[in-house]
């Protein structure tokens, strides 16, 4: 039990307690205010409960498909985690020339942080191309969408869109609700029938008819082969 500077106890002298009826009513010697030590204990308890609530929310059934009944699997396919473009010697030569020019400009401006960033990007581009991308699996169930190790209930998806302009654009877009880390999920359809995917999702999620083209960074990535 917390509260009161003196705790729950009777403050009496060595002479003993005075009979209650023989003295005038006076203020208690135990202050009802919470001291700094007790305040810190209360704050720690509140923080502990708050953190526990956050952890429970993060471990919600929407993130763990094994903890709920996801329903019947309606359609599934696999896709690479990123698009691997065929880059020839000319692409690497042009990239090195542009990077060298940018680093020379940054050196004249004494912007050494920008030089480090350019070197880091070059390192990622040259090493990333040497390994094959991982294959991820997406499955549409009766209750939600399973992407890799994550599961999203249909109620947590605001809308979807299917863009099909072969041979370059064949993608499914999912727009989650209240997402702070990722505004949309772009999933290659590969050889999956886009009409079948759209028909399934229409039973559960609203279709975004305003999404008529891929995002700018996706277009630039395909153009520059990044």
Helices and strands as residue ranges (DSSP letters): G 20-22, H 36-58, G 61-63, G 65-67, E 73-80, H 89-108, H 112-128, E 135-141, E 144-147, E 150-153, G 154-156, E 157-165, E 169-176, E 185-188, H 194-201, E 206-207, H 216-224
